[in-house]
Amino acid sequence: MGDTTEPGIGAPHPHEPHGEGLASRLNWLRAGVLGANDGIVSTAGLVVGVAAATTSASTIFTAGIAGLSAGAISMAVGEYVSVSTQRDSERALLATERRELNEEPDYELAELADIYQAKGLSAATARQVAEELTAHDAFTAHAEAELGLNPHELTNPWQAAISSAISFTLGALLPLLAILLPPTTARIPVTFAAVLAALAITGSVSARLGGSHRGRAVLRVVIGGALAMLITYGIGQLADVAGI
């Protein structure tokens, strides 16, 4: 017998994320995109500024590697601390919710029913939903409805830290190679072109994965990257003129 399910009924839309693991994937995506953009922009600004003041490839390379290393470590530590703080807060909230469920189960059941009634269900239906969810998995039901948390998908600080460090490093390698490989006279134009193209790609990818407007996302990162390089290039030129 063929499938009689009507289109759009009985199954989630294929373009909409459902199921477990979504929070973890979004955490990786957020850290990865931020890390790559940071690596591209910060390293590009650094090497363009140095290249505007000197033509020494070894000096540019040293500055670029130093910036890449410091940036990757900074991103990893920052993400780890930030996400660890968030995870600690989530655990504290979940511990409080678990204690309340153990001490006041009837009150918590009524509270859960009130939440679903406030969302538009009738009192009787909201009560039935609350009872069935509580019978299935009371802790998860209350955590999701009251706190907006899935206790099985808490944010992972190590994932965020590693993702940020790797993505920053990969992003930083592009402007570093772009400034070192071409002839001296072509270094800065090639770097500008490579960096802006890379930022356009990362902006487009992040917008597509996040379901946001692609044009605006690309424009934001490209303008930001261009401004960063122009400013550091100007600073490098001033340092060169001043003989610093």
C-alpha positions as CSV (number, residue, x, y, z in Angstrom):
1,M,0.0,0.0,0.0
2,G,1.3,3.4,-0.9
3,D,2.0,6.3,1.4
4,T,-1.3,8.1,2.0
5,T,0.2,10.9,4.1
6,E,-0.8,14.2,2.7
7,P,2.1,16.5,1.8
8,G,3.2,18.7,4.7
9,I,1.1,16.6,7.2
10,G,2.5,14.0,9.6
11,A,6.2,14.7,9.0
12,P,8.5,17.7,9.7
13,H,9.5,19.9,6.9
14,P,12.8,18.7,5.5
15,H,14.5,22.1,5.8
16,E,13.6,22.5,9.4
17,P,16.0,21.1,12.1
18,H,14.3,18.5,14.5
19,G,15.5,16.0,17.0
20,E,18.4,15.7,19.4
21,G,21.8,17.2,18.7
22,L,20.6,20.5,17.3
23,A,22.0,22.6,20.2
24,S,25.4,20.9,19.9
25,R,25.5,21.5,16.1
26,L,24.6,25.1,16.5
27,N,27.3,25.5,19.2
28,W,29.9,24.1,16.8
29,L,28.6,26.3,14.0
30,R,28.6,29.5,16.0
31,A,32.1,29.0,17.3
32,G,33.4,27.8,13.9
33,V,32.0,30.8,12.0
34,L,33.1,33.3,14.5
35,G,36.6,31.7,14.7
36,A,37.1,31.7,11.0
37,N,36.0,35.3,10.5
38,D,38.1,36.4,13.4
39,G,41.1,34.6,12.0
40,I,40.7,36.1,8.5
41,V,40.1,39.6,9.6
42,S,42.5,40.0,12.5
43,T,45.4,38.3,10.7
44,A,44.7,40.2,7.5
45,G,44.7,43.5,9.3
46,L,48.0,42.6,11.1
47,V,50.0,41.4,8.0
48,V,48.7,44.2,5.8
49,G,49.7,46.8,8.4
50,V,53.2,45.2,8.7
51,A,53.5,44.9,4.9
52,A,52.7,48.6,4.6
53,A,55.6,49.4,6.8
54,T,58.2,46.9,5.5
55,T,58.9,44.6,2.6
56,S,60.8,42.0,4.8
57,A,59.1,38.7,4.3
58,S,60.5,37.3,7.5
59,T,59.2,40.2,9.5
60,I,55.7,39.8,8.0
61,F,55.8,36.0,8.6
62,T,56.9,36.4,12.2
63,A,54.1,38.9,12.8
64,G,51.5,36.8,11.1
65,I,52.5,33.6,13.0
66,A,52.5,35.4,16.3
67,G,49.1,36.9,15.6
68,L,47.8,33.5,14.5
69,S,49.0,31.7,17.6
70,A,47.9,34.4,20.0
71,G,44.5,34.7,18.3
72,A,43.8,30.9,18.3
73,I,44.7,30.6,21.9
74,S,42.7,33.6,22.9
75,M,39.6,32.4,21.0
76,A,39.9,28.9,22.5
77,V,40.3,30.2,26.1
78,G,37.5,32.8,25.6
79,E,35.1,30.3,24.3
80,Y,35.9,27.8,27.0
81,V,35.4,30.3,29.8
82,S,32.2,31.7,28.2
83,V,30.6,28.3,27.5
84,S,31.7,26.9,30.8
85,T,30.0,29.7,32.6
86,Q,26.9,29.1,30.6
87,R,27.0,25.4,31.3
88,D,27.4,26.0,35.0
89,S,24.3,28.3,35.0
90,E,22.3,25.7,33.1
91,R,23.4,22.9,35.6
92,A,22.4,25.1,38.5
93,L,18.9,25.8,37.0
94,L,18.4,22.1,36.3
95,A,19.5,21.1,39.8
96,T,16.9,23.5,41.2
97,E,14.2,22.1,38.9
98,R,15.1,18.5,39.9
99,R,14.9,19.4,43.6
100,E,11.5,21.1,43.1
101,L,10.1,18.1,41.3
102,N,11.2,15.8,44.1
103,E,9.8,18.1,46.9
104,E,6.7,19.5,45.2
105,P,5.5,17.2,42.4
106,D,1.9,18.3,42.5
107,Y,2.8,22.0,42.4
108,E,5.2,21.3,39.5
109,L,2.5,19.4,37.6
110,A,0.1,22.3,38.0
111,E,2.8,24.7,36.9
112,L,3.5,22.7,33.8
113,A,-0.2,22.6,32.9
114,D,-0.4,26.4,33.4
115,I,2.5,26.8,30.9
116,Y,0.7,24.9,28.2
117,Q,-2.6,26.6,29.0
118,A,-0.9,30.0,28.6
119,K,0.2,28.8,25.1
120,G,-3.4,28.3,24.0
121,L,-4.5,24.9,25.1
122,S,-7.7,24.5,27.1
123,A,-7.4,23.8,30.8
124,A,-8.4,20.2,30.4
125,T,-6.1,19.5,27.4
126,A,-3.2,21.4,29.1
127,R,-3.6,19.2,32.2
128,Q,-3.7,16.0,30.1
129,V,-0.6,17.0,28.2
130,A,1.2,17.9,31.5
131,E,0.3,14.5,33.0
132,E,1.4,12.5,30.0
133,L,4.7,14.4,29.7
134,T,5.3,14.0,33.4
135,A,4.6,10.3,33.2
136,H,7.0,9.9,30.3
137,D,9.9,12.1,31.6
138,A,9.0,14.6,34.2
139,F,12.5,16.2,34.5
140,T,13.0,16.7,30.7
141,A,9.4,18.0,30.3
142,H,9.8,20.6,33.0
143,A,13.3,21.6,31.9
144,E,12.2,22.2,28.3
145,A,8.9,24.0,29.2
146,E,10.1,26.1,32.1
147,L,13.8,26.7,31.3
148,G,14.0,26.2,27.6
149,L,16.8,23.6,28.2
150,N,17.3,20.0,27.1
151,P,19.2,18.4,30.0
152,H,20.7,15.9,27.5
153,E,22.1,18.6,25.2
154,L,23.9,21.0,27.4
155,T,26.5,23.2,25.7
156,N,30.0,21.7,25.6
157,P,32.9,24.1,26.4
158,W,35.6,21.8,25.0
159,Q,33.7,21.6,21.7
160,A,33.4,25.3,21.5
161,A,37.1,25.9,22.4
162,I,38.5,23.4,19.9
163,S,36.2,24.5,17.1
164,S,37.2,28.1,17.7
165,A,40.9,27.4,17.7
166,I,40.8,25.3,14.6
167,S,38.6,27.6,12.6
168,F,40.6,30.7,13.7
169,T,43.8,28.9,12.5
170,L,42.4,27.9,9.2
171,G,41.0,31.4,8.6
172,A,44.3,33.1,9.6
173,L,46.3,30.9,7.2
174,L,44.6,32.5,4.2
175,P,45.8,36.1,4.6
176,L,49.2,34.9,5.8
177,L,49.7,32.9,2.6
178,A,48.2,35.6,0.5
179,I,50.7,38.2,1.8
180,L,53.8,36.0,1.5
181,L,53.4,34.1,-1.8
182,P,52.9,36.9,-4.4
183,P,55.7,39.2,-5.5
184,T,56.4,42.2,-3.2
185,T,54.5,44.7,-5.3
186,A,51.4,42.5,-5.5
187,R,51.2,41.5,-1.9
188,I,48.7,43.9,-0.6
189,P,46.3,43.9,-3.6
190,V,46.3,40.1,-3.6
191,T,45.7,39.9,0.1
192,F,42.8,42.4,-0.1
193,A,41.2,40.4,-2.9
194,A,41.7,37.0,-1.2
195,V,40.4,38.2,2.1
196,L,37.3,39.9,0.8
197,A,36.5,36.8,-1.3
198,A,36.9,34.5,1.7
199,L,34.8,36.8,3.9
200,A,32.1,36.8,1.2
201,I,32.1,33.0,1.2
202,T,32.0,32.6,5.0
203,G,29.2,35.2,5.2
204,S,27.2,33.4,2.6
205,V,27.7,30.0,4.2
206,S,26.8,31.2,7.7
207,A,23.7,32.9,6.3
208,R,22.6,29.8,4.5
209,L,23.1,27.5,7.4
210,G,21.4,30.0,9.8
211,G,18.5,30.7,7.4
212,S,19.1,34.4,7.3
213,H,19.4,36.9,4.4
214,R,22.5,36.1,2.5
215,G,23.1,39.6,1.0
216,R,23.1,41.4,4.3
217,A,25.4,38.8,6.0
218,V,27.9,39.0,3.2
219,L,27.9,42.8,3.1
220,R,28.5,43.1,6.8
221,V,31.5,40.9,6.9
222,V,33.0,42.2,3.7
223,I,32.7,45.9,4.8
224,G,34.1,45.0,8.2
225,G,37.1,43.2,6.8
226,A,37.8,46.0,4.3
227,L,37.7,48.6,7.0
228,A,40.0,46.6,9.2
229,M,42.6,46.3,6.5
230,L,42.4,49.9,5.3
231,I,42.9,51.1,8.9
232,T,45.9,48.9,9.6
233,Y,47.3,49.7,6.2
234,G,47.1,53.4,7.0
235,I,48.8,52.9,10.4
236,G,51.6,50.9,8.7
237,Q,52.1,53.7,6.1
238,L,52.3,56.3,8.9
239,A,54.8,54.1,10.8
240,D,56.9,53.8,7.6
241,V,56.9,57.5,6.9
242,A,57.8,58.2,10.6
243,G,60.6,55.8,10.4
244,I,59.3,53.6,13.2
